[in-house]
Every structure is written in structure tokens, then in C-alpha cells.
Amino acid sequence: MNKIGYIGVSAFFLNFIVLMVININMWDGDGIRDAGLLAYPIFIMIGILFFGKRTAPLFTLASIASLIVLVYFEIQGNIKPTIGATKFDILIPIIILLIAAAAITYIVAGNIDKHLERVKNSESELRKNYDLSLDAWAKVLEFRDNETEGHSRRLVELSTQLARALNLSEEEITYIRRGALLHDIGKLAIPDNILLKPGPLDAGERKIMEEHPVIAKQMLAQVSFLQPSIDLVYSHHERWDGKGYPEGLMGEKIPLSARIFTIVDQWDALRSDRPYRKAWPVEKVLAYIRDNVGVVYDPDLIEVFLTLVDSKHGQ
């Protein structure tokens, strides 16, 4: 018997026993009173709505069985008859009413299920469209910033892998994925002569460049579904030693998502060609990252990341 079967059988006996207790003991220990009959359709409706429409026959049968047993006890003299007590000759219309109550509740529960399914499908479609829009934004950022092709995709993939290795929830991983796609969206407001400059930036240019996380936060602040991703976008240039920007946060004061992404972003940046340098070999990048543990990177996260990278590159 599957889980639903066990729930259904349990619900049947629970409904049966509760109805018996209500009608025998609640009303002075006598038999069924008119008020006690109200419990039957109520229990059927509550049961179906709570356990699902597939349990409608079980709850209906439990109510009918309870009613028949109580009437039988009355006729046999096991419980004291009372004014308004139910006899076998009027059981049929009562049973019909109970079946009608079950049928109506079944239809209502079915409509609720269909509505919830439509809502679920609509929400899923909406999220899919959101993510497709973010992918398009990421492409625009790559073209604007002269990033290597696939940079955003690699960042999303590696961030997701690291987050899963850290046992983060799927919801948290979704927020990290979205933040990874939009991490540099603030650069859309940076002038081309600074953003596309092939050589090192001077002090003034660097100050302008370092405003892009602040601009990104302002851009995303009114987008409700991106609120949980703002921490990554805003803080991914912070350093473990507190010498990063825009706020100079130190250690675990830096949001976890940003600490994760800082490692991934640095890894991919050093492994990719840039106008002013060639991509570094894996060994050199790993040495750089190890040298900056506790300086730029969270030491605990680095251990997990290096294990992940070593498994991919056979180090």
C-alpha cells in the first residue's frame, strides 16, 4: 500500500471514530441528535479539502458507516433514543445528502487543484522568462565589456557547482545564479574610455570604475525577484582583509554569496585572455589563489573550491 493509501485508510478510521464519539458522548451520552448530524457533512468537507479529492469516497463511507452503526445501536437499545433521533427509515435521504455534500466538495477541491496547478505553471513560466531575460542582459554586458565569449555562462556554472558543494539550498543557488549573470550590470553606466581602456586605470578612473557595484545596486533595487541577488552584485569586490570596495567589509561580514562569487570570478578572469594580457595557466592561477587565502578569499570556501577545481583539472 502506498503512502496515499495509508493516509486514506487512517483518515477513514479516524473519521469513523470521531463521529461516533461526537454523537454518543458529546450530547449527554445519548444517541444522535439533530445537531450531531451536522458533524457528518462538515467532516466530509474538511477531510476532502485537507487530504485531497481522492479521499472523498473514504470519508463518505466512514460517515455513512458511522451513521448506520449509531442507528443500529439505538434500535437495539444500546444507546438511549432521543428527540430527533435518526431511524433506518430516514437514513436514505440523509445518506443522499451526505453523498451530495461529498460530491460538491469533490468538485470544489478539483477546481482548487486545477487553479493551483495553473498558478504553479504560470509561476514556472514567469521564472523561466525572467531567467531568459537575465541571460540576454548577460550577453549585452559581455559585448559591452569585451568579455570573452561564454564568460557569464562559466561563472554561473562554477558558482552553482561551488554553492552545491557547500550544501546551499536550491533557492540560494538560484539567487547566486542570477547575481552571477548580473554581477557587472553597473558597468553599463561607466564611460567607454574607462571601461574599454586597454591599459591600467589611473586613480581617478579607478574611482569611477569602483562605483559600478553601487550603480548596480541602485539599478536592481526596485526589481523584487532580484532582491536576494543584490548582495552578490554589490559586494563581490570586497576582500576578506577588508581592503575591497565599495564598503571595505571584512571577513564574514561580506555576504556568503559574494564570497563565493569573488573566488569564481577571479578564477575565470585569470584563466581568460584580456586585451592587456594572456590567460594564465592553471598552475599559476592556483598558486595565486593559494597565496591570497585569508587576504582576498574566505579560507573555508577556498578549501572546497580547490577540491572542486583539482577534481576537474586532475591536480
NORGIPE-V941567 format. One line per field, one symbol per residue. phi: phi as a letter, one per 20 degrees, with the letter a starting at -180 (. if undefined). psi: psi as a letter, one per 20 degrees, with the letter a starting at -180 (. if undefined). burial: # if it has 9 or more other C-alpha atoms within 8 Angstrom, else .. A space follows every 50 residues. Layout:
phi->???
psi->???
burial->???
This chain:
phi->.fgffffffffgfffffffffgeedfemmeefdgfffffffffffffffe eoffegffffffffffffffffffffnfcffcfnfedgfdfgffffffff fffffgfffffffffffffffffffffffgffffgfffffffffelfffn gffffffffffffffemfffffffffgffffdgdffffeegffefdffdf eegfffffffeffffffffegeeffdgfefgffedfdfdgendebedmfc lfffgggffffgffffgfffedfcgdaefefgfffffffffdfndddfgf ffgffffffgfedmf
psi->prghgggggghghggggghggghghhmkjabprghhhhhghghggggghg iqhijghghghggggggggghghghijhqpqrpjqprhijhghggghghg gggghggghghgggghgggghggghghghghhghhgghggggghjkqqpj ggghggghgggghhhjkqrhghhghggghhhjhkhiihjpqhhghjphaq qrgghhgghiihhgggghhihjogiigiihgghhjijqqhjjjariikqq cihpqghhhghgggggghghiqqrhjrrqqqghhghggghhjpifhqohh hhggghggghhhjk.
burial->.....#.##.###.###.#######.#..####..##.###.###.###. ###.##.#########.#.##.##....#.##..##....#...#..##. ###.##..##....................#..##.###.##..#.##.. ##.###.###.###...#....#.#############..#...##.#... #...##.##########..##....##.##################.### #..##.#########.##.#####....##....##..#..#######.. ##.###.###.....
